[in-house]
Amino acid sequence: MAGKRTVKHWRTALFWLCALLLAGAQAPAAFAHHPSGDGSGAGIPIPNLTHGQMAVIADNMPAILALADRQTGLDETARRLRAFVDWQYFFCFRGLVPGSLKDEESPFNECSHAYLAGTQALLLELRQTRGDRAEVRALVEKVGLDMARNNAALVLCRFSGEAFNTADVVSPRWSEVPGHPPSLATFGGLAFLIGGALWLGLRRRTAPVTGPLPAG
């Protein structure tokens, strides 16, 4: 049982460590990102998403991505949006950091806006595919009703007016992590987890061999 727990801790630690390293490698690009953008047109523009709409898209995100993956006639725009959502979602630590969606002061709220805005744009683009249009229309209608019931368009935050682009991956705002207790606690726990996993691994490798010595 202890061995299984150790393996689980190692896998969790490695996932977070890889995500942290990848995010850190792109940090300079993230700090250069501004809401105004440069309008270069190198990627596909993605319309903004209000704070209230984020929650609705997040609830429907698994269904939207599953629907996109079932479609056989995705056009180039839909394929690029799908790839953007995957990459941006990973870059934003898969929404696992507390407050990523609901707390506009979270250093992870802007990147959450990005992958959810991309998810909404993907859903709307699916209406142009050659696949099952009825299934797409049903999901578009469901999402629209969910937004209407929650007055989603009226719930705003500081990133609600920001548009995105598939050419610009939005990283977490790392400089704001020390001033955001939930994020700071998350990465403090991550450091403890990685340190503990390394210590357990080192201890297992250096543990003395016990038992009877082999015969002469």
VOGU-3710 file (C-alpha; in Angstrom, 3 decimals, decimal comma):
1> magkrtvkhw> 0,000/0,000/0,000  2,833/2,398/0,903  4,484/1,652/-2,441  1,281/2,532/-4,323  0,988/5,823/-2,437  4,603/6,642/-3,291  3,984/6,004/-7,011  0,848/8,151/-6,899  2,766/10,984/-5,222  5,527/10,721/-7,813
11> rtalfwlcal> 3,040/10,905/-10,702  1,259/13,901/-9,207  4,528/15,662/-8,488  5,844/15,017/-11,988  2,647/16,374/-13,591  2,833/19,617/-11,654  6,574/19,926/-12,134  6,269/19,540/-15,929  3,432/22,059/-16,040  5,423/24,499/-13,923
21> llagaqapaa> 8,521/24,152/-16,106  6,558/24,637/-19,319  4,750/27,646/-17,905  7,970/29,137/-16,598  9,632/28,730/-19,984  6,949/30,911/-21,524  6,828/33,499/-18,742  8,612/36,265/-20,727  6,009/35,982/-23,484  3,247/36,108/-20,903
31> fahhpsgdgs> 4,489/39,344/-19,374  4,587/40,849/-22,863  0,911/39,998/-23,369  -1,501/42,930/-23,040  -5,266/43,100/-23,604  -4,832/45,490/-26,528  -2,707/43,001/-28,513  -0,932/43,967/-31,683  -3,673/42,943/-34,093  -1,159/41,159/-36,305
41> gagipipnlt> -3,776/38,683/-37,507  -1,308/35,792/-37,260  -3,937/33,667/-35,511  -7,716/33,383/-35,248  -9,426/36,151/-33,246  -11,466/34,916/-30,284  -14,223/37,198/-28,912  -14,235/38,199/-25,257  -16,132/36,337/-22,571  -17,773/37,890/-19,510
51> hgqmaviadn> -17,148/36,585/-16,007  -20,657/35,142/-15,856  -20,322/33,426/-19,217  -17,119/31,762/-18,011  -18,999/29,705/-15,436  -21,542/28,482/-18,006  -18,883/27,525/-20,558  -16,828/25,801/-17,837  -19,840/23,673/-16,878  -20,399/22,713/-20,528
61> mpailaladr> -16,747/22,434/-21,556  -16,515/18,607/-21,366  -19,602/18,283/-23,584  -18,306/20,880/-26,074  -14,895/19,236/-26,428  -16,411/15,754/-26,673  -18,761/16,995/-29,393  -15,871/18,563/-31,323  -13,901/15,320/-31,090  -16,840/13,355/-32,520
71> qtgldetarr> -17,189/15,595/-35,575  -15,576/14,265/-38,735  -15,828/17,424/-40,833  -13,958/19,986/-38,749  -12,745/22,928/-40,811  -9,326/24,539/-40,342  -10,679/27,179/-37,962  -12,320/24,574/-35,717  -9,153/22,458/-35,651  -7,017/25,428/-34,667
81> lrafvdwqyf> -9,480/26,489/-31,974  -9,537/22,941/-30,615  -5,735/22,870/-30,437  -5,664/26,312/-28,795  -8,099/25,211/-26,083  -6,023/22,111/-25,301  -2,768/24,053/-25,041  -4,240/27,020/-23,174  -6,078/24,743/-20,730  -2,846/22,902/-19,927
91> fcfrglvpgs> -0,962/26,185/-19,606  -3,546/27,366/-17,078  -2,919/24,269/-14,928  -6,197/22,722/-16,128  -8,184/25,048/-13,875  -6,917/23,228/-10,774  -5,607/26,272/-8,897  -8,288/27,497/-6,441  -10,079/30,639/-7,609  -9,052/30,291/-11,251
101> lkdeespfne> -12,631/30,690/-12,476  -14,501/32,661/-9,849  -11,893/35,016/-8,380  -11,010/37,854/-10,746  -8,005/38,667/-8,543  -6,569/35,212/-9,148  -3,363/35,211/-11,225  -5,013/32,375/-13,166  -8,261/34,154/-14,008  -7,058/35,763/-17,243
111> cshaylagtq> -5,711/32,501/-18,671  -8,989/30,831/-17,641  -10,828/33,485/-19,643  -8,621/32,566/-22,601  -9,306/28,828/-22,756  -13,006/29,267/-22,004  -13,364/31,984/-24,645  -11,679/29,587/-27,057  -14,122/26,847/-26,025  -17,108/29,091/-26,719
121> alllelrqtr> -15,659/30,123/-30,088  -15,145/26,431/-30,895  -18,791/25,641/-30,096  -20,012/28,403/-32,391  -17,614/27,296/-35,136  -18,984/23,751/-34,931  -22,162/25,067/-36,552  -20,141/25,238/-39,787  -19,010/21,594/-39,696  -20,318/18,808/-41,903
131> gdraevralv> -21,034/16,551/-38,924  -24,170/16,134/-36,817  -25,713/19,595/-36,976  -28,671/18,595/-34,776  -26,371/17,691/-31,885  -24,468/20,946/-32,311  -27,670/23,026/-32,388  -28,963/21,290/-29,258  -25,787/22,094/-27,340  -25,697/25,705/-28,572
141> ekvgldmarn> -29,304/26,132/-27,420  -28,554/24,556/-24,028  -25,583/26,860/-23,448  -27,658/29,867/-24,525  -30,441/28,963/-22,097  -27,946/28,441/-19,270  -26,503/31,892/-19,903  -29,934/33,505/-20,013  -30,999/31,851/-16,752  -27,854/33,061/-15,015
151> naalvlcrfs> -27,812/36,564/-16,560  -24,267/35,605/-17,525  -23,677/38,557/-19,835  -24,223/40,980/-16,952  -21,608/39,536/-14,569  -18,364/41,325/-15,416  -14,769/41,411/-14,183  -11,538/43,143/-15,178  -10,903/40,656/-18,004  -14,453/40,587/-19,402
161> geafntadvv> -13,610/42,993/-22,228  -10,451/41,192/-23,325  -10,398/39,413/-26,676  -7,902/36,666/-27,438  -6,147/35,084/-30,403  -5,002/31,548/-31,161  -1,512/32,937/-31,830  -1,165/34,237/-28,252  -1,014/31,799/-25,358  -1,877/33,560/-22,101
171> sprwsevpgh> 0,189/32,462/-19,121  -0,773/32,912/-15,478  0,293/36,249/-13,994  3,178/34,845/-12,000  4,138/38,176/-10,443  0,727/38,266/-8,708  0,994/34,804/-7,118  2,721/36,011/-3,888  -0,147/38,439/-3,267  -2,897/35,860/-3,799
181> ppslatfggl> -3,106/33,526/-0,756  -4,954/30,597/-2,437  -2,428/30,480/-5,286  0,492/30,882/-2,922  -0,833/28,047/-0,747  -1,260/25,844/-3,832  2,341/26,273/-4,942  3,622/25,976/-1,389  1,816/22,644/-1,172  3,209/21,688/-4,568
191> afliggalwl> 6,756/22,391/-3,405  6,136/20,290/-0,290  4,691/17,459/-2,397  7,629/17,438/-4,817  10,119/17,626/-1,957  8,375/14,799/-0,133  8,280/12,619/-3,249  11,981/13,209/-3,881  12,823/12,453/-0,259  10,822/9,203/-0,318
201> glrrrtapvt> 12,473/8,173/-3,567  15,937/8,934/-2,204  15,183/7,098/1,018  14,052/3,995/-0,888  17,220/4,028/-2,997  19,575/4,472/-0,060  17,811/2,172/2,430  20,206/-0,552/3,686  19,513/-4,079/2,545  18,329/-6,218/5,455
211> gplpag> 18,062/-9,961/5,821  20,404/-12,925/6,153  23,655/-12,839/4,229  23,970/-15,397/1,437  25,753/-18,612/2,384  29,528/-18,862/1,850
//
